[in-house]
Amino acid sequence: MIALLICMMARVQRFQQLGTKKCRTYLMVRNSSEPEVFNAECPSQRVLETIADKWSVIVIYALSTTETSRYSELQRLISGVSQKMLTQTLRKLERDGLVERQVYPVVPPKVEYSLTPLGKTLTELLKAMCKWAESHFDEVEAARLRYDEKSDR
């Protein structure tokens, strides 16, 4: 009896290591290769941190409008972004494989940025998000005003 109990406990621990969830009355094992965006340890959350960032969305959208862009062109195009924030965003996107940085050995130095094939896979989605924001900002602002009026009472 004790051996059976130990064996059952070992199975439960094994299920917990693989990741389990209760589905109706059955204990089901999750496929550990499936991303679970709601799980804090899931790598997809780190990816979402990058692509859901305000400046990342705008930089990717800006880079999608041209084949390549120089730093100064991006800075002129993206109103309100500081030099430090643009630099950090470009480095983060380059690190994640979404942006390519091409340095030319000339004086003064010439650097161009472009989307990688992976970065290009985001363009339609991010364009749609930007267009949605442009189309619905009035409604969002009205909702914010209504909320603020209620919370002031």
N, C-alpha and C positions, 0 to 999 in steps of 0.2 A: 504494500500500500504506500509506504513512504517513497519507494523507488518510483512509483507511478506519479506521485505528487511532485517529486523532483524533476521528472521528465516533463511533466506538464508546465512547471515553472520555467524550465529551460526553453520550451517552445514559446511561451509567452514572451520571455526576454528576447528570443530570436525575432519574433514578430515585431517587437518594439524597436529593435535595431534596424529592421528593414523599413519600418514605417507602417503603421497600421491605422485603420479607421473603422469605426463601427458603422455598418450599413445595415439598417433594419435590425435583425437579430443575429446577423452573421458577422464574424470577424473577417475582414478582407485585407489582404496584403497589397500595399500600393506598389506600383512599378516604380522603383527608385530612380529610373532614368527620366521619368516624366517631371517637368518643372512644375512646382507648386508655388505660384506667385504670392500666395497668402502666407507661406512659410518663411519666417525671418531668415532662415539659413539657406534659402533657395538662391542660386546664382542669378536667376532672372530678376530678382529685386535689385541687384547691383546694376544690371543692365538698364532697368527702368529708371534708376537714379540718374543715369547719364542722359537717356533720351527724353525724359520727362522734365528735365531742367529747362527753365525759361530761355536762357541764353543758348543752350544747345539746340533747342527747337529752331530758334531764330537763325543761328549760324548755319545749321544744315539747310534750312529753307533758303537762305541767302546764297549758299554755295550751289544749290540746285538750279539757280537761275543762270549760272555761267559755267563754262567748262573749268576755268581756274580763276582764282582771285588773289590779288596781293593783299597783304595785311591792311595797308592804308585804304584800299578799296572797301574792304569789309568794315573798317572802322567808320568810313564816311557813310556807307549804306545803312549800318545798324545804329540808329540814333539812340543815344542814352547809355550805350555800353562803354564802360571805362576801359582804358588800355589794359589794366591789370586783369579785368574780368574776361576780356576778349582773349588775352593770352592764355589764361587758365582754361578757358573753355576749349580753345583750339588744341591745347596740349592734352586735355582729357579726351577729346574726340579722336585725336591721333593715337593716343595710348589704347583706346578701345577699338581701333581699326576702322573707324568711320571716316576719318579725314587723312589725307596724305599731304605731307609737307615736302615741297621740293625746293632745295637750296641751290642756287646757281653761284659758281665761284667767280663773281665779278665784283668790282668796286664801283659804287657802293653795293653791298650785298642785296641780292634779289631773292625773295622767298615767295613762292606761290602755294596756295592751298587749293585742294580739290577733294571731291568726295571719292571714296574708294567704292568698288562695286558693292561692298556691304553697306556703306553709307547711302548709296543710291537706292537700296531697297526700302529705305525709310521715307524717301521724298514724297511719294503720293500720300502716305498716311499723315505726315507732318504738314504738307500743303493743305490737306483737308482740315486739320486741326486749326491752322492759321486762318483759313477761310471761314470756318465756323466761328472763331473768335471775332473776326471782322464783321460777320453777319449778325451776331447775337450780343454784341457788347452793350447795346442799349437795354436789352432785356435783363442782362446781368446787373448793370448799374441800377436799374429800377428795382430789382430784387434786393440789392444791397441797401438802397435807401429805405425800402419798406422794413427790412430787418433792423436797420439802425434806429428807425423811428419806434419800432416795437420795444427794442432793448433799452431805449431811453426812458421809457415809462416806468 
